[in-house]
């Protein structure tokens, strides 16, 4: 089967025929296209058919390579005499505008760019990094234009660091249903940036905010303030992950202080190599760490009291009834305030300050938490490492939508990937 027969069968360029195929000395395959006899050109402005006006010089459009052989479509574009738009260059099914890369090749590159770094894709298909970037931008632009924000009733918001020097991005995800996807990404982690999310989504779909019932976030003040203003009736959930993370930091601080104190007093270093004994969950401990923890629990020191308080607080997440969970929380905070451990007292104050938002986890029937958000953030970190970082905000914004946006794609006669 000849290559031009393959293209004719798989692409189905209606109104055009391949009249020739040749290979140049520069290892390029060139397919010559002609319009079918008697066919009219399609106006690129209104999309209607009109008689031809004249022809432009020959143009070349880059197509998907065959076995490392770069392929091009050769065609002399017609201009049509449109009754409403005037003289316009015709619209062809393999390209648009002044772009010399075929639509098929752009979607082909964009799909591979989800799996590999953009540089690797460019090297594999004998093109340049900028061509891959423009292909991804093309795919993202199409997807954002055709995606629908309908059915979004649970969202999660978080920040990620994408550059040194406290360069953060605010990312908002859809958490409900099977479509766990990136909805929006913006600069910084400020009140202004989070407000921009609601402004843009309301512009895309009127009444978007009224459809949101659940919101997951950490304890960043900007998120709490904006959520209270823009989503007054939403169930705002402060997730388990960030709360237990503060416990781990508090225990590690107490352990480090007591280890320094024992070292100054000349006491045997009983806390040496004990950090992960306190920070890991009991089920994740190794045999060596389990035996060491068993010996440490016999001692009456501050880090042991803090560890026992943390493990006791784990029972909080087992409750199903919000009133009983509130009662347990108040009792635990009273114990922490009497522990004579300042880091645990600070956690008690934090829990009391955000008590209503923490208890919303039970009102939401434990359906949503920021564990989903952290999992998606991990994918972002993996993507950034794979690309060895991004220099500009515009590029990382495009890459994030492309990887995590679950954006729609057009249907072709044949899937090339």
N, C-alpha and C positions, 0 to 999 in steps of 0.2 A: 504494500500500500504506500502510495506517495505521500510526502509530508503535506502537500497542499490539499490532498483528499482528507487527511486527518483534520486539518484546520477547518475545511469546509463542513465536515460532518459534526465536529464538536462545537464550533462557534456559531454556525448558521447566521452569517452576515446577510440578512435579507436585502435584496436589491443590488448586491455586489457579487462579482465573480473574480476568481484568481486566474489571471491569464498567463502567469509565468512564475518560475521559481529558479533561482540561481545562487551559487555560492561564490563569493568574492575571495580574492587573495588574502584579505584581512580577516579571514575566518568569520565571515558574516553571511548569513542566509537571508536573501531578499525575496519577498513574495510580492509580486506586482498585482495590484487590484485595479479593476475597472468597474464602472457602473453598468448595470444591465441596460441593454439597448431599449430605449423608450421610457426608462424609469425617470422619475422626477426627483429632484433634490429636496431634502427636508430642511426647512428654515430653522436655523439654530436659535432664533428668537421665540417664535410662536409654536414651532413644531409641526407646521402644516407643509404639505407638498406644493411646490411651485416649479415652473419651468426654469431651466438653467439660464444664467446670464452670460458667464464666461468661465474660464478655468484659470486657476492659480498655478505657480510653479510646483514641481513635484516635491512632496514632503515624505519624510521617513518617520515611522512610528515603531518604537522598540517593543517587541513581543517577548513572550516567555522563551528562554533559550532551550534548544534541543541538544542534549548531550554535550553541553559546554559550548555549543555554536550559537553565537548571538544572532537573533532573528529580527528582521525589520519588515514592516509593511510599507510598500511604495505606492503612493497614490497622489494623483493630481486633483486637488480639491476643487469642486465647482462652487460658483456663487449663484445664488438663486434670486430671482426678482420677486420678492414678497410684496403683496399688495398692502400690507399693514406695517411691516418693519422696514421696507425698502430693500436695498441690495445687501444680502447677508451671505456669509460663508455657510455652506451646507453642514448639517449635522451628520456625522458618521457613527456607526454602532461601536467602533473600537476605540474611539477617542473623543475628547471634548476640548473645546477652546484651543489654545496655542500649546497645550502640553504634548510633548513628543513621546510620551510613554503611554502605551495602550492601557485601557481600563483593566483588561484581564491581567496584565503584568503587574499593575499597581495592587490589585487585590491579592495576587499571588505572593508578592513581596510582603504585604501587610500581614498575611496569614502566617508566613514563616517567621515574621518578626515577633510573634507571640511566643515562639518556642526558643528562638536563638537570639543572641545579641544582634543589633542592627549591623554592626561591623562584619560579623560572621556571615549574615545573609548577603551583604553586599559582595563579599569575597566569593561566596559560593556561586552566585549568579552573575558574576562579572559585571558588576555595576558599582556605583559609588555610594557612600554612606548617606549623602544628601538625597539621593534618589529614593532610598529606603525611607528616610525621614518624611519626604513628601508623600510617599505612598501611604504611610501610616496616618499622616495628617488627613489625607483624602478619605481613608476609611473611617477615621474618627468623626470627621465633619459629616459624612453621610449618616453614620450611626446616631449622632446627637440630633440630627435633623429629623430622623425617622423614629426615634425611640419614644415610648409613651410612659409617662410617670403615673399612669392609672394603677390603682390597687396598692399604693404605698401607704401602709398604716403603721409601720414600725421602722425607725431609723436609728442609727448609731453614729456618734460623732467622736472624733479623736484627732490628735495631732501627731505628725511624724516629722522627725528631723531629716532633712534631705541634703543638708550642706553644713559645713563647719561654721561656727560663729553664730549659733542659735538661729539658724534659718529653718523655720518650721512651715509645714503645710497643714491646713485644716481639711480633713477628709470626712465626707458624710456618706454612709452606706445604707442601702435598703436591707433590712434584716428579715422581713416577713416572707413566708412562702419559699418557693424554690429559687426565686430570683434574688440571691444574696449578691448584690452588685454595688459598684461605686456609682453614687448619684452625682456627686459634686466634689470638686477640689478647688481650694483657694489659697491665696498667700497668707502667711502668718497665722497666728492663733488668737486673734483679737475679737472683740465684740463686733467690730465693723465687718470682718471677714465672715463670721457666722451669720450676721444679718444679710450679707450678700447672697448667701445660699437661699434663704427664704424669698428674697426679692426676685431672684432669677427663676426659681421654681414656680412662684406665683405668676410670673410673667408667662411662663411656658404653659401653665395650667391653672386657670382661675379656681380658687378654692382648695389649692393643694394643702395648705396648713390645716384646714378643717378636717381633712381625712386622716391626719396622723393621730394615733392613739397612744403610741409608746415611743419613748426616747431613751436611749442608753448613752451615758457619758461618764467621764471621770469627774473629779471634784474641782475642775478648773472653773474659776469664778465667772469668766466670760461666757462659758456655755450655760451655766445655771441662770445667769441674768437674762440672756437672750431667750432661753427656753421659757422662763416665767413670763416674759413679755409677749413673745410671738405665739406660744402654744400654751395658753392659760389652762386648758382643760386636759392636757396630756398627762399620762402617767410617766413621770421622769424617774428613771431607774439608775441609781448609782451602783455600779457593778461590783461583784465579789472580788474580781481580780485585783483592782486597784486598792481595795480596802485591805486585803490580805498582804499586798505588797508593802503597805505601810507598817503592818505588823512585823514583817521580816526586817525592814530597815530599823525599826525600834529595837528588836532583839539583837541585831548585829551591833548596834551602837552600845547597848548595855554590855554585851560580851566583850567588846573591844576595851571599854573603860575598865571592866573588872580584871581583864587580862593584864592591863598596864598597872593596875593597882597591886595585883598579886606579884608582879615582877619587881615592883619597887620594894615590897615587903620581904622579898627573898623567899616567898612561898614556892613550892614545886609548881611548875607550869601545867596545872591540871586542865586548863582550857586550851592548851596548844592542839592544833589540828581538830578543833571541835566545831568550827563554823557551820559546816554543812549538816552536822548532827541536829542543829537547832533550826536550820532554814528549810530542810527537806521535810516532806510529809513522811510519817512513820512507815507507810507502805513502800516508799522509794528508797529507804535506807539500805546500805550494804550491810553485810554481816558484821564487818569491822566497826562501822558507824553505830550499828544497833547495840553492840556490846559496850562501846564507849559511852553512849548515851545512858545506858542502864547504870553504869557506874556513876555518872555525873548526877543523875536524878537523886542519888542518896545524899547529895550535898545541899546545904541550905545557903545558897548564894542567889544574888539578884537575877542572874540570867536564867536560872532554873525556875524561879517564880514567874518570870516573864514568859518563859516557854510554856509553862502549865496554863497560864492565863490565855495564851494564844490557842492552845489545843482545846481549852474549854470553850472558847468563842466559836470554834468550828461547829459546835452543836446548834448555834444560832441558825445556820443554813438548813438544818433538818426540819425546822418548824414549817407548818402549813398555814396556820392561822395568824394573821397579822397582830391581833391583840396579845396572844401568847408570845409571839416573837418580840413585841415591844416590852413585855414584862421581863423576859429573859435579858434583853438588851440593857434595861435599866439596872437590873441586878448585877450584871457583869460590870457595868460602868462604875457602880458603887464599890465593887471589889477592886477594880483597877485604881480608883482614887485612893484607896487605903493601902496600896501596895508599896508605897514609898519609892516608886520607880517613876521618875519624871517622864521618860519616853512613853510609858504606858498610860500615864495621866494625860499626856497630850493626845494619845489615840482616843481615850475616853471622851475628851472634850470635842474631838473631831466627830465622833460617832453621835454625840448628843446634838451637835450643831446641824448635822445632816440626817437626823433620825428619820424624818418623814420620807425623804427621798430614798433612804436605804430600805425602809419598810415597803416601798412601792414594788420591790422585787416580789413580795408575796402577793400583792394585789394583782400583779401581772401573771399570777399562777406559775412563776418561775419559767416562763416561756422564753424570755429574752434576757441576754446579758452581754457584756462587752467581750466575752470570750470569742464570739463570732468576729467582733471588730479586731481583736488582737490577732486572730488567725489571718484576716485579710491584710493587716499591717505587716505580718510576717512575709506574705507574698510580695508586698511592696519592697521590703528590705532585700529580699532575694533578687528581685528585678533590678534594684539599684546596684547591688554587688555584681550581678551578671554584666551590667553595662559599665562597671567601674566608675559609677557616678554620672551625674548630668550637670552640665555647666549652666544651663539657662532654665528658668521657670517654665517657659513655653514648651520646651522639649519634654520635661518630666510630666507636665500636665497632659500632654498628648499621649505619652507612654502609659500613664496611669489609666486614662479612659480606655485606651486600647486593650490593656491587659485585664482590667477588672470591671469595665463598664457593661459587659455583656450586651454589646451594641448589635443591632440588627444589621444584616448584610443582604445584598440583592441576590436573587436567584439567577444562575446562569444555565445555559444548555448543558454544560458539563462542568463538574467540579475538578479543578486542576490541582487541588491539594487534599 
